Structures are given as C-alpha cells and as structure tokens.
C-alpha cells in the first residue's frame, strides 16, 4: 500500500488507512456515493475543455435530490481528460470532511479520499 498508488488499493488497504474494519469500507463507499458526486465534466460542445467537479446531493424543497456545487477545479481545466483525472485524484487524496459532515454521514473524515476518479 503506497499513497501514490491509491487507485489500486483494496478494501483492506483502505480499512488499514482509515483504521476501521474491512466490513465498514463498503458501507462508507455507499454512504459517500449517496451524498457526494465527484466527476470529470466536459464543459460543452463549443468549449471542449474538461474540469473536475464536486457536488453535494441534498434534498430539495419538493423532496427531490438536487446537486449543490462544492468545488470546481478551474485551475486545472484541460483538453486532456486523463490529465484532469490525475489532477483530481491529487486533490481528492488530500481531502478530509469537516467534523460535522463526517459525524452526520457517520464516516471517518478521510473516507472521502476513497472517491478517486477511475479513468480507463
């Protein structure tokens, strides 16, 4: 297990890093994916750049889930999607949830680092 190779970490590696049981990892991933979206987005047909974005899913006034913007990586926009994904993973690898968010979601603060962008 090495920090530079997090894309290949197993659930056991994440459990060791987060100091929790392996059984918790799948639940943490499920909770995070229901509440946070991290993606690489093409910015439009006329502006062919890609950008890393983070959104928080919240329940709107009519009970619908809506995306609330959290972070747009304007500084690392690129025509190369893989380059944007690499920059995104560098950012994600240093993220930690605020104490109150981690408590609300019932996950470790560093669990958000499991949401790496996996490009093929």
N, C-alpha and C positions, 0 to 999 in steps of 0.2 A: 504494500500500500504506500503510494507516494502522492504528495499533493499535486504534482504535475500530471498525474495520470488518473485523475478522478473520474473521467468518463468510463474507465474500466473497473471502477470499484464495485464490489459485490455488496449485497445487503449486510454481510458480515463485516466488511470493511467500514461501511457507514455506521454500523452499530458500535464498533470499537471507537470510531472517531467521535460519535455523539454520546458515548458512554451509556448505552441502553441495550436492551435485548434485541436480537435479530427480529423477533416477532413484532416489535414496535415499528420497525422500519417501513413495512408495507402500509401500516395504518397511518404513519406520518406522511408518506407519499400521497395517500388517498386524501387526507385532510388538506394538504397543501394544494393539490390539484383542484380541489373543490373551491378553493378560496383565492388562489393566485394564478395568473396566467403570465408566463414568460415566453416570448416568441420573437422570431425574426420576421419583420413585415416589409414587404415591397411597398414603397411609398407612392406608387401609382404608375399608370401606363406611360405618362409623359415625363415622369421623373423616376427613372429606373434604378434608384438607389435603394439599399436595404438598411434597416435600422432595428436595433434591439429595443424591445419594449416590455415593460412590466405593468400589469393591470391587477387590481384587486376586484374580486367579484363581490358585489353587495346586493342585498335585496332592495329593490326599488319601491316606490310608494304604492304601486299596484301589485306587489308581491312577485314581480318579475326580477330575475337576476340581471344586473347591469354591470358593465365594466367601468371601474373608476380608475383613471390614469394615476400611476405612481411614478413612473420613470421612463423617459425616452432618451436614448443614447445618441443625441445629436452629434456629438464629437466624433463618433466612430462610424458614421454612415459610409457606405461603400457600394460600389458596383458588384463587389465580390461577396456573395452570401456567406461563404466559408470564413472569410476574414471577419465578418461581422459576428458570426457564431463564436469564433475564437476569442474575440474581444468580450463578447457577452459572458462566456464561461470564466474569463478572468475576473469580471465584475461579480458574477454570481458566487465565485469561490471565496469572496471576501464579505459577502452579505451576512447580516445577522438581523433577526426580527427584533423589534422593540420588545421590551419586557412585557408590556401589556398585550401586545399582539400574540406573542408566544404563549402567554398564560391563557388568553381567550381560545386559541386554537389547541392548546394542550400539547404543544410540541416543543422540543429544545430550540433555543434561539438560532442555532447554527443549522437546523434541519432544512432551512430554505436553500442551503447550498447543494442539496440533492437535486434541485430543479435545473440541472445543467441542460444546455441545448445540445441535442444529439443530431448532428447533420450527417447524411450519408454521402 
